[in-house]
Amino acid sequence: MKLSANQRRALLGVALTATLMAVVSANQLERETRPAKSPAVSPVETASKPEAGIPLEKLRRPAERANAVDVFVSKSWYVPPPPAKALPPPPPLAPPLPFTYMGKLLDAPDRVVVFLVRGDRVYTVSPGDVIDDTYRVEALAGGQLTLTYLPLDIKQTLNIGNDS
């Protein structure tokens, strides 16, 4: 059943009127049943005195409820990760070789001299030589010059090309 706009307005007006009448009658009924307060009593005095009809024992918390578990306490399921173990420091490394290969010379049938450049200095070295108390020339084989970094005793190689 469809209602016209006027019928809907009338129905809403009746419902609103009925609601207002119910609220007014409830307020009147409450005033009639409520005992009259004496005007000589202040609100502070009534708040501090318990009403005569309610015994204080009913207002106190029972002993068994004092030990009850609070079910509304928040619970976190987060588990912190174990503390990180300290890793040992990495072993020290030698700095990159500061030399540039310039060339080599066959000084004798069994002796080879290698020319190395570092900045503006030229070094002529053979296996067994020590450069600036920092590097020792170990060997020359397979197109590579093997040097030892003396402070850390670490071997490094420098590519010098083929043995021709």
C-alpha positions in Angstrom: 0.0 0.0 0.0 1.4 3.3 -1.1 0.8 6.5 0.9 0.7 9.9 -0.6 2.9 12.7 0.6 0.1 14.2 2.7 -0.8 10.9 4.3 2.9 10.3 5.2 3.1 13.8 6.8 -0.1 13.2 8.8 1.1 9.8 10.0 4.5 11.3 11.1 2.6 14.1 12.9 0.5 11.5 14.8 3.5 9.5 15.8 5.3 12.6 17.0 2.3 13.7 19.0 2.0 10.3 20.6 5.7 10.3 21.6 5.5 13.7 23.2 2.4 12.7 25.2 4.1 9.6 26.4 7.2 11.6 27.6 5.0 14.2 29.4 2.9 11.6 31.1 6.0 9.7 32.3 7.4 12.9 33.8 4.2 13.6 35.6 4.0 10.1 36.9 7.6 10.4 38.2 6.8 13.6 40.0 3.8 12.2 41.7 5.6 9.0 42.9 8.9 10.8 44.0 8.9 11.8 47.7 9.2 15.5 48.2 12.6 16.7 49.4 12.9 19.2 52.2 14.3 22.4 51.0 16.4 22.8 54.2 18.8 19.9 53.1 21.7 21.0 50.9 22.9 18.8 48.0 26.3 18.3 49.8 24.6 16.8 52.8 22.5 14.4 50.8 25.6 13.2 48.8 27.5 12.4 51.9 24.8 10.5 53.7 23.6 7.1 52.4 19.9 6.6 52.0 18.2 4.9 54.8 16.7 2.2 52.7 20.1 0.8 51.3 22.4 -1.0 53.8 26.2 -0.1 53.3 27.1 -3.8 53.0 25.4 -4.0 49.6 27.4 -1.1 48.3 30.7 -2.6 49.3 32.6 -5.0 47.0 32.4 -8.6 48.1 35.7 -10.3 49.0 35.4 -12.9 46.2 35.0 -10.2 43.6 38.1 -8.4 44.8 40.3 -11.3 43.6 38.4 -11.8 40.3 40.4 -11.7 37.0 39.8 -8.6 34.8 38.8 -10.0 31.4 39.2 -6.6 29.7 42.9 -6.2 30.4 44.7 -5.9 27.1 46.9 -8.8 26.1 49.8 -8.5 23.6 51.0 -11.5 21.7 54.2 -9.7 20.6 57.3 -11.7 21.4 60.4 -9.5 21.2 63.2 -11.0 19.1 66.2 -12.4 20.9 69.0 -9.9 21.4 71.4 -9.7 18.5 74.7 -11.5 19.0 77.7 -9.3 18.5 79.6 -10.4 15.5 83.3 -10.4 15.6 84.9 -7.5 13.7 85.9 -8.3 10.2 89.6 -9.1 9.7 91.7 -6.1 8.7 92.4 -5.7 5.0 95.4 -4.3 3.2 94.9 -1.1 1.3 94.8 -1.4 -2.5 98.2 -1.5 -4.1 99.4 2.0 -4.7 101.7 0.9 -7.6 101.3 1.0 -11.4 103.3 -1.4 -13.5 105.5 0.5 -15.9 107.7 -2.3 -17.4 110.3 -5.0 -16.8 113.9 -5.6 -17.8 115.9 -8.9 -18.0 119.0 -7.8 -16.1 120.7 -11.2 -16.1 119.5 -14.6 -17.4 117.9 -15.4 -14.0 117.2 -11.9 -12.7 114.2 -9.7 -13.7 113.9 -6.0 -12.7 110.3 -4.6 -12.6 109.6 -0.9 -12.9 106.8 0.4 -10.7 105.4 3.9 -10.4 103.8 5.4 -7.2 102.8 9.1 -7.6 105.9 10.7 -9.1 108.4 8.1 -7.8 109.7 5.2 -9.9 110.8 2.0 -8.2 113.1 -0.7 -9.7 112.4 -3.9 -7.8 113.3 -7.6 -7.9 112.0 -10.5 -5.8 113.2 -10.1 -2.2 113.3 -6.3 -2.2 111.4 -4.2 0.4 109.6 -1.0 -0.8 109.4 1.9 1.8 109.3 -0.7 4.7 105.7 -1.4 3.7 105.8 -3.9 0.8 108.1 -6.8 0.1 108.4 -8.2 -3.4 107.8 -12.0 -3.1 107.8 -13.4 -6.6 107.3 -12.8 -10.3 105.5 -15.6 -12.1 102.7 -16.1 -14.6 102.4 -12.5 -15.5 101.8 -11.4 -11.9 104.0 -9.7 -9.3 103.3 -10.9 -5.8 103.8 -8.3 -3.0 103.3 -8.7 0.8 101.8 -5.8 2.8 104.2 -6.0 5.8 102.0 -4.4 8.6 99.3 -7.1 8.2 101.4 -9.8 6.4 98.8 -10.0 3.6 99.8 -11.0 0.1 98.6 -9.0 -2.9 99.2 -9.4 -6.6 99.8 -6.9 -9.4 99.1 -7.9 -13.0 102.1 -7.2 -15.2 101.2 -9.0 -18.3 102.7 -12.1 -20.1 106.3 -13.3 -19.4 107.6 -12.5 -22.9 
